[in-house]
Amino acid sequence: CQFCSSLFTSKSNCLRHEKSCASNTLRQRDLVFCPNCKVGYIREDNLRAHIRKCSSDQNDTKKSKTPCLIEDCNLEFYHKSTLINHLRFSHPDVSVKEPIIKRFQTFEEFLHWKDTEEESTCSYFTQKNGMSNNDKITNLYYYCQHDGSARVHSVRKTNKCVRKGRIKAGHFCIAKMKVWEDNNKTIVLQYFPTHSHQYSPKHFNHNSLPKSTSTFIKEQIAEEVFASDVFKKINSTYIFRNRDNVKTIKVNVLTKQRIRENARRLYKSLRLNKVVFTSFALF
């Protein structure tokens, strides 16, 4: 950006940013308003996204409730924590584990624990929302990837469901994590471990790589290690797993092609010259 020196990987993103950059004294400050609710926006693309949700024919995009998981119960809940408490006290025949409270000295320590927990339960938790203010972690929420509707994402250019199958099939899973930082700079975790669906090692195919593995791959790429050598190093760490089929499933998730793709994305983001990129990737 010519006004604030921010960097962008594409010119179109840079031009769009410059129009509303806070340092741009000539930026257009006139608001554009939603014709339905009169809410004002600076950027037209934000207005278009708002109109899709605000239009009368898509009122179903309002915040939805989660129904009780018991078939004969007609109650619905906005918050998962309320649903969990309802299951524990109103349906005592349903086994719901007590929430777990853990404390970690660093956020990296929490991520390491999260990787271990996901491997032991064949699950994966994705961050849905949360924020960080002044380097302080404020209420990060992680939900089981099975939780969600089975709707089709028509705007995607590729469809991984054809290759992997759909992980979201309309389940309402109550497993979740809430993470925050207390006044002592300690990372606090509140973990609801009960899943409301079956899970098995085959679900590893839908999981992202563990944070530690992704970091290791990036470090090896930076040192210009061949993809085949990186694969061998990581593959050897799965030999001593306790679960019988963790090695097989994990190796199917991590492939040489996936490492090469990570290298391409990393070099593209760093805008390294083509000679350095070619020297790594296709071995």
N, C-alpha and C positions, 0 to 999 in steps of 0.2 A: 504494500500500500504506500502510495506517495505521500500520505498525510501522517501515518502513524508507524510506518516501517514494519507492519505485520506481514508475514510471509504466507503465500498460498501456492498450492500445487497446480492450479489452473487459472488462466487469465480471467475466465468468466466469473469465478468466485471472487477474485480480487476486485473486479469492476463493480460487482454487486455490493461488496463491502464498502468500497470508497463512496458510494452514493449515500450511505448512512453513517459513515465514520464520524466519531465524535470530534475528531481533529479537523474535519473538513468544514471550513467556515462557509462554504458555498453550498452545503448539502441542502436538499429539499426538506424543509421542516413541515410542510403541509401534510395533514393527516388525510388518509382515505378511510371512509366509513362503511361499515357493514350496512346494507340496505334493510336488514331484518331487525337488528338490535341496536344499531347506531354506535357500536364500539369502533374506536378509531385506531388505525395502524399506520406506521411510517412506511413499511414495505408492503408492496402490493402482493408479493407471494405469501406473506403471512396472512393478509386479508383473504386471499383465495382459499388458503387452508382452513381459515376460520369459517368461511361461508359454507364449505362442504359439510361442516359439523352443525352449523347454525340453521341451514335451510330446513324448511318445513317437512321435506320428504325424507330427512335423515335425523329425525328427533330421537331415533333409537341409539344414537351415539352418546347420549347422556350417560352419566355414571350408572352402571348397572349393579344389581344386587346379586349376591351369590346364594343360591338356594341351599337349604339344609341337605346334607348328603344322605339322610334317611328318607326312604321313598315315601313313607306315609306322613312325613312332616312337611307342612306347607310354608314354613317360615323362611324368610329371606334376610340376608344381612349385607350391609355395606362393607364391613371390615372383617377380615379373616380372623382376627383375634376374638371378636364377638362370636363368630361361628364356632371357633374352637371351644370357647367357654360353654356355649350352648350344648355342644356335643358331650362335653365332659359331665355336665350337671343334669341335662335333660334326657340324655340317652346313655345311662351308665353301663349298658351292655356293650357299648362300642369302646374299644380299647384305644384311648388317646394318651400318649405319653406326656409326662410333665415337661414343661419348657426347661431348657438347659441354659444356665448362665455361665459364661466363660469370660476370662480376662486375658488379654495379650499385651505384651510390652510394645509391640510394633504392629503396624498394619500388615507387613510382610509375614509376620508370624501367624496372623489370622488367616491369610491366604494359603499358607502352607497347611494349616489345620483343615481348611475348607477343601483343599485338594484331596487330603487323606480321607476325609469324611465322605466325599463324593465317590471316591474309589471303593470304599467299603460298602456303600449302599447302592452302587451302580446308578447314581443320580447326578444331576447337575443343576446348580442354582444360578440364575441370571439376575443381574442387578437391574431393577425396574426404575427406581428413582432414588433420590438422595442428593445431598449437596455438600460442598466443602467451603467453609467461610474462614478466611484468614488462616489457611493451612489446618483448620480444625474439621474433623470429620463429623458431619451432622446427619444422623439418621439415614444410613444406607440400608435399603431393603433388597433382599434377595429372595426370589421365589422359584419353586421347582419348575423346570422347563415343561413339564407335562401340563401345567395349569394354563388354560387358555382355550379359545374357541378353535374350531377346525376350519375357519374361513380361509379361502384361497387368496393369496397375495397376487393379484392380477398384474400389478405393475412390475413385478420382477422379470428380468430378462432371461433368467434360467430357473429351472424348477428342480431343486435338490430332492424334492419328495419322490420324484420318479426313481431316483437312484437309491435313496436311503429309506423311503417311506415317511409317513407323517408322524411327528412326535406329539403334536397337539391334536387331540382327537375329541375335544370338548370336555375334558376332565376338569373337575374343580379340586385341585390338590391343596391341602391345608399346611403342607410343610413350607416353612419360611425361615428367614434369618433377618434379624434387625441388628445393625452395628452402629455404634456411636463412640465418641471420644469423651471421657469424663474430664473433670477439672484437673485431674492428676496426669493428664496426657496418656491415660491407659485406654486401650481399645476394649470396649465391652461388647459382648455378643449375647443376644437373646435368641435361642434356637428352638424352634418347634419342629421336632424330628419326625412326627407322624405323617406318613404319606397315605393318601386315600386312593391309591391305585397300585397295581402290581408293577414291580420293576425287576429287571434282570440284566445280566452283562451285555445282552444285545443292544441295550440302549446307549452303550459307550459310543456307538457309531454316530450318535447325534451330538455328543459332547464336544465342547471346545477343548483345546489342549490345556493342561494345567499351566498356571502362571509360571511356575518354576521351569517347566519344559520350554515354554515360549521364550522366556528370558535367556535360557541356555542356547537356544537356536539362534537368537539375535546376536549373542556374543560370538558364537562360532562363525556366523556369516560375516561379522565385522572383521574377523581374523582371516577371512577368505578360505575357510575350510570347505572341502567338497561336500556336497549334499549327501553322498553315499557314506562318507566318513562320519558326518553328524548323525546319520541314521543308525550306524553301527554303535556309536557311543551311547545313544539313548536306548536302543534296543537291548543292550546288555544290562541296563538297570532294571528290566522287567523280569529277569530270570529268577530272582529270589522273592517274588511276591508270594504271599500266603494263599491267596485265592487261586484255585486250580486253573481257571480260564482267564484270569486278568491279563496274562502275557499275550495270549492269542488275540483277544479283543483289542487291547491297547495297540498292538502292532498293526492291526488293521486300520486303526484310526490314524496313526502316524505313518506316513509313507514318504518315500523320497520325493515324489511329486509335490506333496504338501510342503516339504521343506523348501523346494525350489520356488514354489509360489510365494512363500514367506519372504524369500530372498528378493524376488522381483518387486514385491510391494515395498520392501524396506529400501531398496536402491532407488525406486521411483520416488519415494517420499523424500529421500535425502538428495535426490537429483545428482547422483554420482555419474561420472562420465561412462560412456558405453563400453570403453575398453575394460574398466574394472569389473563391470557387470558381467561381460562375456567371459572373463577369466574364471568366474566362479561356477556359473550356473548349470551348465548342461552336461555335467559329468555324473 
